C-alpha cells in the first residue's frame, strides 16, 4: 500500500486534538484527521483516477489544519480579535471537514458522467444545442480527466437538464437544484482561477457558446458568434498542477462557506 502525506503521530477520536505534521514548511492535519475517503485515497484503497494523489492529499491536510486552527490572516493582522480564534475553529473546522468529505467522494470513478452516452443521447434526439453542450462536457473531460471532481463536469453539463439549454437558473432559489446547489456553486466560483476559466470558455467557444455565472448563484449558457468569438487557450503544462490545486482549494472553501454567505433574491 502506498503511504503519502504526513504520518499519524497519535490516535485520537477528537480531530482538533490529533497531532499535526509539516508539509512544505507549513503545519498540516495528520492523515488520520482527514475524512475516511481521503485516507483511502492516500492508501490507494479508493477507485479514483487523479494523476497526483500525493498533491491532492497534501492539499486536503493543509486545508483542514488551517480551518481547524483558525490559521487565517484575520488573526495575524488583527491581534485584538485573537479571542475569537476558538469560535472560528469550532464553527468552520467541521464545515471544512464536510467540504473535504464531499469532494473526496466526488473523485470516485462511479460519480463521473457517461460522456459518450450523453453525447449519443443528444445526437439521437437531434437537438443541435444539446449536442454542443454534450461535446463541451466531453472535451472538458479530455482536457482535465479525473484531475477534476465529478461536479465540475456535472455543472457544465447542467444545461442539458433544463427546459432548454439557455434557461437561466438561480441555484440558491430554484427547488430543482436544491440537491446540488452547494457543490455546483462552489465549482462555478472556483472558476475565478483564471487559467481554468479561460480553458472552459475556450472549449465552449468552439461550440459557439459561453458560460455565465452571477453572484446570486444564477448560471446559464449564452450564444456567441463562433466566427468572431471562438478562441483557443492552452494551459501551460508546467503550471497545470498549480492551477488545479488553486481550483480545488477555492472550490473547497466556497463549499465550506456556502451557508455563511448572505444572499438576496434582489440579485436574481
C-alpha positions as a Python dict, from the first residue, in 0.01 Angstrom:
ca = {
    (1, 'X'): (0, 0, 0),
    (2, 'X'): (120, 347, -84),
    (3, 'X'): (176, 589, 201),
    (4, 'X'): (156, 956, 122),
    (5, 'X'): (108, 1259, 341),
    (6, 'X'): (224, 1302, 698),
    (7, 'X'): (249, 1015, 944),
    (8, 'X'): (-17, 972, 1209),
    (9, 'X'): (169, 1055, 1527),
    (10, 'X'): (-122, 988, 1764),
    (11, 'X'): (-457, 817, 1756),
    (12, 'X'): (-745, 1030, 1875),
    (13, 'X'): (-1121, 1044, 1829),
    (14, 'X'): (-1102, 1423, 1857),
    (15, 'X'): (-984, 1568, 1526),
    (16, 'X'): (-883, 1903, 1671),
    (17, 'X'): (-656, 1738, 1929),
    (18, 'X'): (-486, 1496, 1693),
    (19, 'X'): (-125, 1561, 1607),
    (20, 'X'): (-25, 1780, 1314),
    (21, 'X'): (264, 1747, 1072),
    (22, 'X'): (461, 1965, 832),
    (23, 'X'): (406, 1991, 455),
    (24, 'X'): (620, 2234, 254),
    (25, 'X'): (712, 2417, 572),
    (26, 'X'): (351, 2462, 689),
    (27, 'X'): (157, 2283, 960),
    (28, 'X'): (-99, 2038, 827),
    (29, 'X'): (-351, 1792, 966),
    (30, 'X'): (-234, 1437, 1015),
    (31, 'X'): (-372, 1184, 771),
    (32, 'X'): (-588, 1026, 1043),
    (33, 'X'): (-774, 1356, 1086),
    (34, 'X'): (-900, 1360, 728),
    (35, 'X'): (-1236, 1213, 623),
    (36, 'X'): (-1208, 838, 561),
    (37, 'X'): (-1234, 880, 184),
    (38, 'X'): (-909, 1082, 182),
    (39, 'X'): (-735, 822, 395),
    (40, 'X'): (-846, 562, 141),
    (41, 'X'): (-722, 778, -147),
    (42, 'X'): (-385, 814, 27),
    (43, 'X'): (-350, 440, 70),
    (44, 'X'): (-470, 360, -284),
    (45, 'X'): (-780, 191, -145),
    (46, 'X'): (-1025, 416, -330),
    (47, 'X'): (-1115, 388, -701),
    (48, 'X'): (-1006, 733, -814),
    (49, 'X'): (-819, 848, -1121),
    (50, 'X'): (-635, 1170, -1038),
    (51, 'X'): (-277, 1162, -1157),
    (52, 'X'): (-111, 1301, -843),
    (53, 'X'): (-268, 1161, -528),
    (54, 'X'): (10, 1296, -312),
    (55, 'X'): (-51, 1657, -414),
    (56, 'X'): (-425, 1627, -355),
    (57, 'X'): (-393, 1459, -16),
    (58, 'X'): (-136, 1716, 97),
    (59, 'X'): (-374, 1991, -11),
    (60, 'X'): (-652, 1835, 195),
    (61, 'X'): (-427, 1811, 501),
    (62, 'X'): (-328, 2178, 475),
    (63, 'X'): (-687, 2286, 414),
    (64, 'X'): (-826, 2110, 719),
    (65, 'X'): (-550, 2231, 951),
    (66, 'X'): (-599, 2597, 862),
    (67, 'X'): (-972, 2583, 937),
    (68, 'X'): (-935, 2363, 1243),
    (69, 'X'): (-678, 2600, 1392),
    (70, 'X'): (-808, 2935, 1263),
    (71, 'X'): (-483, 2988, 1076),
    (72, 'X'): (-604, 3284, 868),
    (73, 'X'): (-476, 3635, 802),
    (74, 'X'): (-755, 3795, 1002),
    (75, 'X'): (-599, 3693, 1331),
    (76, 'X'): (-247, 3776, 1215),
    (77, 'X'): (-347, 4128, 1114),
    (78, 'X'): (-600, 4192, 1392),
    (79, 'X'): (-445, 4058, 1716),
    (80, 'X'): (-725, 4219, 1919),
    (81, 'X'): (-956, 3955, 1767),
    (82, 'X'): (-742, 3665, 1884),
    (83, 'X'): (-1001, 3567, 2143),
    (84, 'X'): (-1235, 3463, 1860),
    (85, 'X'): (-998, 3201, 1720),
    (86, 'X'): (-1158, 2912, 1914),
    (87, 'X'): (-1502, 3016, 1789),
    (88, 'X'): (-1376, 3034, 1431),
    (89, 'X'): (-1225, 2687, 1459),
    (90, 'X'): (-1533, 2539, 1626),
    (91, 'X'): (-1761, 2676, 1356),
    (92, 'X'): (-1553, 2640, 1041),
    (93, 'X'): (-1347, 2331, 1124),
    (94, 'X'): (-1647, 2096, 1084),
    (95, 'X'): (-1757, 2280, 769),
    (96, 'X'): (-1412, 2233, 618),
    (97, 'X'): (-1423, 1863, 709),
    (98, 'X'): (-1763, 1832, 537),
    (99, 'X'): (-1625, 2000, 225),
    (100, 'X'): (-1335, 1757, 208),
    (101, 'X'): (-1567, 1465, 269),
    (102, 'X'): (-1793, 1565, -19),
    (103, 'X'): (-1517, 1633, -269),
    (104, 'X'): (-1323, 1324, -173),
    (105, 'X'): (-1628, 1115, -261),
    (106, 'X'): (-1672, 1327, -574),
    (107, 'X'): (-1344, 1190, -710),
    (108, 'X'): (-1474, 832, -708),
    (109, 'X'): (-1489, 695, -1062),
    (110, 'X'): (-1854, 597, -1023),
    (111, 'X'): (-1954, 961, -975),
    (112, 'X'): (-1848, 1076, -1322),
    (113, 'X'): (-2091, 1124, -1611),
    (114, 'X'): (-2104, 884, -1904),
    (115, 'X'): (-1985, 1142, -2155),
    (116, 'X'): (-2013, 924, -2464),
    (117, 'X'): (-2361, 814, -2362),
    (118, 'X'): (-2475, 1172, -2303),
    (119, 'X'): (-2345, 1279, -2643),
    (120, 'X'): (-2510, 980, -2813),
    (121, 'X'): (-2844, 1062, -2650),
    (122, 'X'): (-2826, 1423, -2770),
    (123, 'X'): (-2741, 1306, -3121),
    (124, 'X'): (-3034, 1063, -3128),
    (125, 'X'): (-3269, 1342, -3028),
    (126, 'X'): (-3132, 1567, -3298),
    (127, 'X'): (-3107, 1864, -3061),
    (128, 'X'): (-2832, 2075, -3211),
    (129, 'X'): (-2769, 2285, -2899),
    (130, 'X'): (-2776, 1982, -2670),
    (131, 'X'): (-2514, 1816, -2890),
    (132, 'X'): (-2294, 2122, -2843),
    (133, 'X'): (-2325, 2109, -2464),
    (134, 'X'): (-2256, 1735, -2457),
    (135, 'X'): (-1949, 1790, -2675),
    (136, 'X'): (-1826, 2061, -2436),
    (137, 'X'): (-1855, 1815, -2146),
    (138, 'X'): (-1662, 1551, -2337),
    (139, 'X'): (-1391, 1800, -2440),
    (140, 'X'): (-1357, 1924, -2082),
    (141, 'X'): (-1306, 1565, -1968),
    (142, 'X'): (-1046, 1510, -2239),
    (143, 'X'): (-864, 1816, -2106),
    (144, 'X'): (-886, 1758, -1730),
    (145, 'X'): (-987, 1394, -1688),
    (146, 'X'): (-1011, 1265, -1333),
    (147, 'X'): (-797, 1551, -1203),
    (148, 'X'): (-1124, 1743, -1166),
    (149, 'X'): (-1406, 1623, -939),
    (150, 'X'): (-1724, 1489, -1097),
    (151, 'X'): (-1922, 1801, -1003),
    (152, 'X'): (-1700, 2007, -1233),
    (153, 'X'): (-1843, 1818, -1528),
    (154, 'X'): (-2196, 1795, -1389),
    (155, 'X'): (-2232, 2172, -1359),
    (156, 'X'): (-2107, 2231, -1713),
    (157, 'X'): (-2350, 1969, -1843),
    (158, 'X'): (-2633, 2117, -1634),
    (159, 'X'): (-2797, 2299, -1928),
    (160, 'X'): (-2896, 1955, -2059),
    (161, 'X'): (-3121, 1906, -1753),
    (162, 'X'): (-3314, 2231, -1805),
    (163, 'X'): (-3622, 2317, -2007),
    (164, 'X'): (-3385, 2441, -2278),
    (165, 'X'): (-3007, 2480, -2277),
    (166, 'X'): (-3025, 2860, -2246),
    (167, 'X'): (-3255, 2860, -1943),
    (168, 'X'): (-3112, 3067, -1657),
    (169, 'X'): (-3148, 2933, -1302),
    (170, 'X'): (-3058, 3075, -964),
    (171, 'X'): (-2917, 2773, -781),
    (172, 'X'): (-2996, 2902, -433),
    (173, 'X'): (-3361, 2966, -510),
    (174, 'X'): (-3469, 2706, -764),
    (175, 'X'): (-3603, 2394, -585),
    (176, 'X'): (-3500, 2178, -881),
    (177, 'X'): (-3135, 2243, -796),
    (178, 'X'): (-3168, 2201, -420),
    (179, 'X'): (-2970, 1877, -401),
    (180, 'X'): (-2659, 2006, -577),
    (181, 'X'): (-2664, 2383, -537),
    (182, 'X'): (-2376, 2386, -287),
    (183, 'X'): (-2115, 2188, -486),
    (184, 'X'): (-2221, 2338, -817),
    (185, 'X'): (-2193, 2693, -688),
    (186, 'X'): (-1854, 2610, -532),
    (187, 'X'): (-1732, 2483, -869),
    (188, 'X'): (-1860, 2790, -1052),
    (189, 'X'): (-1692, 3023, -802),
    (190, 'X'): (-1368, 2827, -826),
    (191, 'X'): (-1360, 2915, -1195),
    (192, 'X'): (-1228, 3252, -1084),
    (193, 'X'): (-895, 3073, -1108),
    (194, 'X'): (-839, 3244, -1438),
    (195, 'X'): (-647, 2975, -1624),
    (196, 'X'): (-925, 2723, -1559),
    (197, 'X'): (-1193, 2974, -1656),
    (198, 'X'): (-1009, 3057, -1977),
    (199, 'X'): (-985, 2690, -2071),
    (200, 'X'): (-1354, 2628, -2001),
    (201, 'X'): (-1458, 2928, -2208),
    (202, 'X'): (-1211, 2835, -2481),
    (203, 'X'): (-1366, 2489, -2516),
    (204, 'X'): (-1720, 2631, -2501),
    (205, 'X'): (-1635, 2893, -2762),
    (206, 'X'): (-1553, 2623, -3016),
    (207, 'X'): (-1924, 2535, -2998),
    (208, 'X'): (-2033, 2898, -3022),
    (209, 'X'): (-2124, 2914, -2652),
    (210, 'X'): (-2007, 3078, -2332),
    (211, 'X'): (-2087, 3009, -1966),
    (212, 'X'): (-2228, 3284, -1743),
    (213, 'X'): (-2237, 3289, -1362),
    (214, 'X'): (-2357, 3562, -1130),
    (215, 'X'): (-2329, 3623, -758),
    (216, 'X'): (-2689, 3516, -696),
    (217, 'X'): (-2575, 3165, -788),
    (218, 'X'): (-2751, 3212, -1121),
    (219, 'X'): (-2593, 3036, -1416),
    (220, 'X'): (-2673, 2990, -1782),
    (221, 'X'): (-2532, 2949, -2128),
    (222, 'X'): (-2521, 3226, -2385),
    (223, 'X'): (-2462, 3214, -2757),
    (224, 'X'): (-2166, 3385, -2919),
    (225, 'X'): (-2073, 3428, -3281),
    (226, 'X'): (-1836, 3135, -3340),
    (227, 'X'): (-1665, 3321, -3621),
    (228, 'X'): (-1567, 3617, -3402),
    (229, 'X'): (-1592, 3465, -3053),
    (230, 'X'): (-1411, 3132, -3076),
    (231, 'X'): (-1059, 3121, -2936),
    (232, 'X'): (-808, 2866, -2822),
    (233, 'X'): (-635, 2872, -2484),
    (234, 'X'): (-369, 2627, -2371),
    (235, 'X'): (-281, 2571, -2007),
    (236, 'X'): (94, 2562, -1959),
    (237, 'X'): (198, 2205, -1868),
    (238, 'X'): (447, 2344, -1616),
    (239, 'X'): (169, 2530, -1433),
    (240, 'X'): (-113, 2278, -1475),
    (241, 'X'): (-88, 2121, -1129),
    (242, 'X'): (-61, 2465, -968),
    (243, 'X'): (-384, 2579, -1134),
    (244, 'X'): (-558, 2254, -1040),
    (245, 'X'): (-455, 2292, -676),
    (246, 'X'): (-572, 2653, -676),
    (247, 'X'): (-904, 2549, -827),
    (248, 'X'): (-963, 2273, -572),
    (249, 'X'): (-862, 2494, -278),
    (250, 'X'): (-1109, 2759, -392),
    (251, 'X'): (-1389, 2508, -454),
    (252, 'X'): (-1337, 2358, -109),
    (253, 'X'): (-1358, 2686, 82),
    (254, 'X'): (-1650, 2804, -131),
    (255, 'X'): (-1833, 2483, -39),
    (256, 'X'): (-1745, 2523, 329),
    (257, 'X'): (-1859, 2886, 342),
    (258, 'X'): (-2170, 2844, 123),
    (259, 'X'): (-2428, 2863, 402),
    (260, 'X'): (-2245, 3152, 573),
    (261, 'X'): (-2261, 3391, 279),
    (262, 'X'): (-2557, 3632, 292),
    (263, 'X'): (-2769, 3632, -20),
    (264, 'X'): (-3075, 3808, -152),
    (265, 'X'): (-3320, 3743, -433),
    (266, 'X'): (-3263, 4108, -525),
    (267, 'X'): (-2955, 3986, -714),
    (268, 'X'): (-3151, 3746, -931),
}
